[in-house]
Amino acid sequence: MCFIFLCDEEEIELGRQQAPGSCPYCGGKVEAIDVESKWSCCFLPICYKIKRRFSCSLCRRRLELSY
């Protein structure tokens, strides 16, 4: 007996906007990117999440917030 699970994550960019501050590595402008991710298993959607990611517009590094 063989079980095959077809799980997939799909990400869609919802929008970009300029965020306050500058990149600590190169000094470029920071962009806030809203991303919707959808997890599906056997073509049935399981979970939707909307995330906000930050990246530099000059060096394209992904930045993280530290509180």
The first five atom37 places (N, CA, C, CB, O) and aatype in JSON, in Angstrom:
{
  "aatype": [12, 4, 13, 9, 13, 10, 4, 3, 6, 6, 6, 9, 6, 10, 7, 1, 5, 5, 0, 14, 7, 15, 4, 14, 18, 4, 7, 7, 11, 19, 6, 0, 9, 3, 19, 6, 15, 11, 17, 15, 4, 4, 13, 10, 14, 9, 4, 18, 11, 9, 11, 1, 1, 13, 15, 4, 15, 10, 4, 1, 1, 1, 10, 6, 10, 15, 18],
  "atom_mask": [
    [1, 1, 1, 1, 1],
    [1, 1, 1, 1, 1],
    [1, 1, 1, 1, 1],
    [1, 1, 1, 1, 1],
    [1, 1, 1, 1, 1],
    [1, 1, 1, 1, 1],
    [1, 1, 1, 1, 1],
    [1, 1, 1, 1, 1],
    [1, 1, 1, 1, 1],
    [1, 1, 1, 1, 1],
    [1, 1, 1, 1, 1],
    [1, 1, 1, 1, 1],
    [1, 1, 1, 1, 1],
    [1, 1, 1, 1, 1],
    [1, 1, 1, 0, 1],
    [1, 1, 1, 1, 1],
    [1, 1, 1, 1, 1],
    [1, 1, 1, 1, 1],
    [1, 1, 1, 1, 1],
    [1, 1, 1, 1, 1],
    [1, 1, 1, 0, 1],
    [1, 1, 1, 1, 1],
    [1, 1, 1, 1, 1],
    [1, 1, 1, 1, 1],
    [1, 1, 1, 1, 1],
    [1, 1, 1, 1, 1],
    [1, 1, 1, 0, 1],
    [1, 1, 1, 0, 1],
    [1, 1, 1, 1, 1],
    [1, 1, 1, 1, 1],
    [1, 1, 1, 1, 1],
    [1, 1, 1, 1, 1],
    [1, 1, 1, 1, 1],
    [1, 1, 1, 1, 1],
    [1, 1, 1, 1, 1],
    [1, 1, 1, 1, 1],
    [1, 1, 1, 1, 1],
    [1, 1, 1, 1, 1],
    [1, 1, 1, 1, 1],
    [1, 1, 1, 1, 1],
    [1, 1, 1, 1, 1],
    [1, 1, 1, 1, 1],
    [1, 1, 1, 1, 1],
    [1, 1, 1, 1, 1],
    [1, 1, 1, 1, 1],
    [1, 1, 1, 1, 1],
    [1, 1, 1, 1, 1],
    [1, 1, 1, 1, 1],
    [1, 1, 1, 1, 1],
    [1, 1, 1, 1, 1],
    [1, 1, 1, 1, 1],
    [1, 1, 1, 1, 1],
    [1, 1, 1, 1, 1],
    [1, 1, 1, 1, 1],
    [1, 1, 1, 1, 1],
    [1, 1, 1, 1, 1],
    [1, 1, 1, 1, 1],
    [1, 1, 1, 1, 1],
    [1, 1, 1, 1, 1],
    [1, 1, 1, 1, 1],
    [1, 1, 1, 1, 1],
    [1, 1, 1, 1, 1],
    [1, 1, 1, 1, 1],
    [1, 1, 1, 1, 1],
    [1, 1, 1, 1, 1],
    [1, 1, 1, 1, 1],
    [1, 1, 1, 1, 1]
  ],
  "atom_positions": [
    [[0.86, -1.17, 0.0], [0.0, 0.0, 0.0], [0.91, 1.24, 0.0], [-0.98, 0.0, 1.24], [1.89, 1.3, 0.74]],
    [[0.57, 2.17, -0.8], [1.4, 3.37, -0.94], [0.53, 4.61, -0.77], [2.11, 3.4, -2.32], [-0.53, 4.74, -1.38]],
    [[0.98, 5.53, 0.08], [0.28, 6.79, 0.3], [1.07, 7.92, -0.32], [0.05, 7.05, 1.81], [2.27, 8.05, -0.09]],
    [[0.42, 8.71, -1.1], [1.07, 9.87, -1.72], [0.3, 11.11, -1.29], [1.1, 9.74, -3.3], [-0.9, 11.23, -1.53]],
    [[1.01, 12.03, -0.67], [0.41, 13.29, -0.25], [0.94, 14.4, -1.15], [0.71, 13.6, 1.25], [2.15, 14.57, -1.28]],
    [[0.07, 15.11, -1.74], [0.45, 16.22, -2.6], [0.21, 17.52, -1.84], [-0.34, 16.2, -3.95], [-0.9, 18.05, -1.84]],
    [[1.24, 18.02, -1.19], [1.15, 19.26, -0.43], [1.89, 20.35, -1.18], [1.73, 19.08, 1.01], [2.93, 20.12, -1.79]],
    [[1.33, 21.54, -1.13], [1.89, 22.64, -1.9], [1.7, 23.94, -1.15], [1.26, 22.71, -3.31], [0.68, 24.13, -0.48]],
    [[2.68, 24.84, -1.27], [2.55, 26.19, -0.71], [2.66, 27.17, -1.86], [3.64, 26.48, 0.39], [3.62, 27.14, -2.63]],
    [[1.68, 28.04, -1.98], [1.65, 29.04, -3.04], [1.69, 30.42, -2.4], [0.4, 28.87, -3.94], [0.92, 30.7, -1.48]],
    [[2.57, 31.28, -2.89], [2.67, 32.64, -2.36], [2.32, 33.65, -3.45], [4.09, 32.91, -1.82], [2.79, 33.55, -4.58]],
    [[1.48, 34.61, -3.08], [1.05, 35.66, -4.01], [1.39, 37.01, -3.37], [-0.47, 35.56, -4.33], [1.03, 37.26, -2.22]],
    [[2.06, 37.85, -4.12], [2.41, 39.18, -3.62], [1.19, 40.09, -3.76], [3.63, 39.77, -4.39], [0.65, 40.26, -4.85]],
    [[0.77, 40.66, -2.65], [-0.41, 41.52, -2.65], [-0.07, 42.98, -2.92], [-1.13, 41.41, -1.32], [-0.84, 43.69, -3.56]],
    [[1.07, 43.43, -2.43], [1.44, 44.82, -2.64], [2.79, 45.16, -2.03], [0.0, 0.0, 0.0], [3.3, 44.44, -1.17]],
    [[3.36, 46.27, -2.49], [4.63, 46.78, -1.97], [4.44, 48.23, -1.59], [5.78, 46.62, -3.0], [3.68, 48.97, -2.22]],
    [[5.14, 48.62, -0.54], [5.14, 50.03, -0.16], [6.44, 50.35, 0.56], [3.92, 50.37, 0.74], [7.09, 49.46, 1.11]],
    [[6.8, 51.6, 0.54], [8.04, 52.01, 1.18], [7.84, 52.05, 2.69], [8.5, 53.39, 0.66], [6.84, 52.57, 3.19]],
    [[8.8, 51.48, 3.41], [8.76, 51.45, 4.87], [9.76, 52.47, 5.41], [9.07, 50.02, 5.41], [10.74, 52.79, 4.74]],
    [[9.54, 52.97, 6.62], [10.48, 53.92, 7.2], [11.8, 53.23, 7.58], [9.87, 54.59, 8.44], [11.81, 52.05, 7.93]],
    [[12.88, 53.97, 7.49], [14.19, 53.45, 7.88], [15.05, 53.17, 6.68], [0.0, 0.0, 0.0], [14.65, 53.38, 5.53]],
    [[16.25, 52.68, 6.96], [17.18, 52.34, 5.9], [17.83, 51.0, 6.22], [18.26, 53.45, 5.74], [17.81, 50.54, 7.36]],
    [[18.4, 50.38, 5.22], [19.03, 49.07, 5.35], [20.3, 49.21, 6.19], [19.35, 48.47, 3.96], [21.11, 50.09, 5.92]],
    [[20.49, 48.35, 7.2], [21.71, 48.45, 8.01], [22.96, 47.96, 7.29], [21.53, 47.66, 9.28], [24.07, 48.21, 7.76]],
    [[22.8, 47.26, 6.16], [23.95, 46.73, 5.43], [24.47, 47.67, 4.36], [23.58, 45.42, 4.8], [25.68, 47.85, 4.23]],
    [[23.56, 48.28, 3.58], [24.0, 49.12, 2.47], [23.45, 50.54, 2.53], [23.61, 48.49, 1.17], [23.91, 51.41, 1.79]],
    [[22.47, 50.81, 3.39], [21.89, 52.14, 3.49], [20.78, 52.42, 2.51], [0.0, 0.0, 0.0], [20.34, 53.56, 2.38]],
    [[20.3, 51.4, 1.8], [19.22, 51.57, 0.82], [17.86, 51.71, 1.48], [0.0, 0.0, 0.0], [17.73, 51.58, 2.7]],
    [[16.85, 51.96, 0.67], [15.49, 52.12, 1.17], [14.88, 50.75, 1.49], [14.6, 52.87, 0.14], [15.21, 49.75, 0.85]],
    [[14.01, 50.72, 2.48], [13.37, 49.49, 2.92], [11.97, 49.42, 2.32], [13.31, 49.41, 4.47], [11.23, 50.4, 2.33]],
    [[11.6, 48.24, 1.81], [10.27, 48.0, 1.26], [9.51, 47.03, 2.15], [10.35, 47.47, -0.19], [10.09, 46.06, 2.65]],
    [[8.23, 47.29, 2.35], [7.35, 46.36, 3.04], [6.53, 45.63, 1.97], [6.41, 47.11, 4.07], [5.88, 46.26, 1.14]],
    [[6.58, 44.31, 2.0], [5.9, 43.49, 1.0], [4.85, 42.65, 1.71], [6.92, 42.58, 0.23], [5.16, 41.91, 2.64]],
    [[3.59, 42.77, 1.27], [2.51, 41.96, 1.81], [2.36, 40.72, 0.94], [1.17, 42.76, 1.88], [2.2, 40.81, -0.27]],
    [[2.43, 39.54, 1.59], [2.4, 38.27, 0.87], [1.3, 37.39, 1.46], [3.79, 37.55, 0.95], [1.18, 37.26, 2.68]],
    [[0.49, 36.8, 0.58], [-0.53, 35.84, 1.01], [-0.02, 34.45, 0.66], [-1.91, 36.13, 0.33], [0.27, 34.16, -0.5]],
    [[0.08, 33.58, 1.66], [0.5, 32.21, 1.41], [-0.68, 31.27, 1.62], [1.69, 31.81, 2.32], [-1.47, 31.43, 2.55]],
    [[-0.76, 30.28, 0.75], [-1.87, 29.33, 0.79], [-1.28, 27.92, 0.82], [-2.83, 29.51, -0.43], [-0.54, 27.54, -0.09]],
    [[-1.61, 27.17, 1.85], [-1.21, 25.77, 1.95], [-2.36, 24.91, 1.46], [-0.8, 25.39, 3.41], [-3.52, 25.13, 1.83]],
    [[-2.04, 23.94, 0.62], [-3.08, 23.03, 0.15], [-2.53, 21.6, 0.16], [-3.56, 23.43, -1.28], [-1.35, 21.37, -0.07]],
    [[-3.42, 20.68, 0.44], [-3.07, 19.26, 0.45], [-4.08, 18.54, -0.44], [-3.07, 18.68, 1.93], [-5.29, 18.63, -0.24]],
    [[-3.57, 17.83, -1.39], [-4.41, 17.13, -2.38], [-5.38, 18.11, -3.04], [-5.2, 15.97, -1.7], [-6.56, 17.8, -3.24]],
    [[-4.89, 19.27, -3.36], [-5.63, 20.33, -4.07], [-6.76, 20.94, -3.26], [-6.18, 19.79, -5.34], [-7.6, 21.65, -3.82]],
    [[-6.82, 20.69, -1.96], [-7.8, 21.3, -1.07], [-7.1, 22.32, -0.2], [-8.52, 20.22, -0.21], [-6.15, 21.98, 0.5]],
    [[-7.55, 23.58, -0.2], [-6.89, 24.61, 0.61], [-7.04, 24.31, 2.1], [-7.47, 26.0, 0.28], [-8.13, 24.0, 2.58]],
    [[-5.93, 24.42, 2.82], [-5.93, 24.15, 4.25], [-5.83, 25.43, 5.06], [-4.77, 23.22, 4.61], [-6.56, 25.62, 6.03]],
    [[-4.92, 26.32, 4.66], [-4.63, 27.48, 5.49], [-4.25, 28.67, 4.61], [-3.49, 27.16, 6.48], [-3.53, 28.53, 3.62]],
    [[-4.75, 29.85, 4.98], [-4.37, 31.11, 4.34], [-3.71, 31.99, 5.39], [-5.61, 31.82, 3.7], [-4.22, 32.13, 6.5]],
    [[-2.57, 32.58, 5.05], [-1.89, 33.51, 5.95], [-1.44, 34.72, 5.15], [-0.68, 32.83, 6.67], [-0.97, 34.59, 4.02]],
    [[-1.57, 35.88, 5.76], [-1.06, 37.11, 5.16], [0.1, 37.57, 6.02], [-2.17, 38.21, 5.04], [-0.05, 37.78, 7.22]],
    [[1.26, 37.73, 5.39], [2.48, 38.1, 6.1], [3.01, 39.42, 5.54], [3.55, 36.98, 5.97], [2.74, 39.77, 4.39]],
    [[3.75, 40.14, 6.35], [4.44, 41.34, 5.9], [5.94, 41.07, 6.01], [4.02, 42.61, 6.74], [6.45, 40.77, 7.09]],
    [[6.62, 41.18, 4.9], [8.07, 40.97, 4.85], [8.75, 42.28, 4.52], [8.44, 39.88, 3.82], [8.18, 43.13, 3.83]],
    [[9.96, 42.44, 5.02], [10.73, 43.64, 4.78], [12.0, 43.26, 4.03], [11.06, 44.38, 6.1], [12.66, 42.27, 4.37]],
    [[12.34, 44.05, 3.01], [13.57, 43.81, 2.26], [14.13, 45.14, 1.78], [13.31, 42.87, 1.07], [13.43, 46.15, 1.7]],
    [[15.42, 45.12, 1.47], [16.1, 46.31, 0.97], [15.85, 46.41, -0.54], [17.63, 46.27, 1.29], [15.91, 45.41, -1.25]],
    [[15.59, 47.61, -1.02], [15.35, 47.78, -2.46], [16.65, 47.84, -3.25], [14.54, 49.05, -2.7], [16.63, 47.69, -4.47]],
    [[17.79, 48.06, -2.58], [19.06, 48.16, -3.27], [19.8, 46.82, -3.32], [19.92, 49.21, -2.6], [20.18, 46.36, -4.4]],
    [[20.02, 46.2, -2.16], [20.77, 44.94, -2.13], [19.87, 43.7, -2.09], [21.69, 44.94, -0.94], [20.38, 42.58, -2.13]],
    [[18.56, 43.87, -2.0], [17.55, 42.8, -2.02], [17.7, 41.82, -0.86], [17.64, 42.05, -3.32], [17.26, 40.68, -0.96]],
    [[18.31, 42.24, 0.24], [18.4, 41.4, 1.42], [17.09, 41.4, 2.17], [19.53, 41.86, 2.32], [16.41, 42.43, 2.25]],
    [[16.74, 40.25, 2.72], [15.53, 40.17, 3.55], [15.88, 40.65, 4.94], [14.95, 38.72, 3.58], [16.85, 40.18, 5.55]],
    [[15.09, 41.59, 5.46], [15.37, 42.18, 6.75], [14.35, 41.68, 7.77], [15.34, 43.71, 6.67], [13.21, 41.39, 7.43]],
    [[14.78, 41.57, 9.03], [13.9, 41.14, 10.11], [13.85, 42.2, 11.18], [14.35, 39.81, 10.7], [14.83, 42.9, 11.41]],
    [[12.71, 42.3, 11.83], [12.55, 43.27, 12.91], [13.08, 42.69, 14.21], [11.07, 43.67, 13.07], [12.89, 41.51, 14.49]],
    [[13.74, 43.51, 14.99], [14.15, 43.1, 16.34], [13.58, 44.13, 17.3], [15.73, 42.99, 16.47], [13.82, 45.33, 17.17]],
    [[12.82, 43.65, 18.27], [12.12, 44.54, 19.18], [12.99, 44.92, 20.35], [10.85, 43.9, 19.68], [12.56, 45.67, 21.23]]
  ]
}
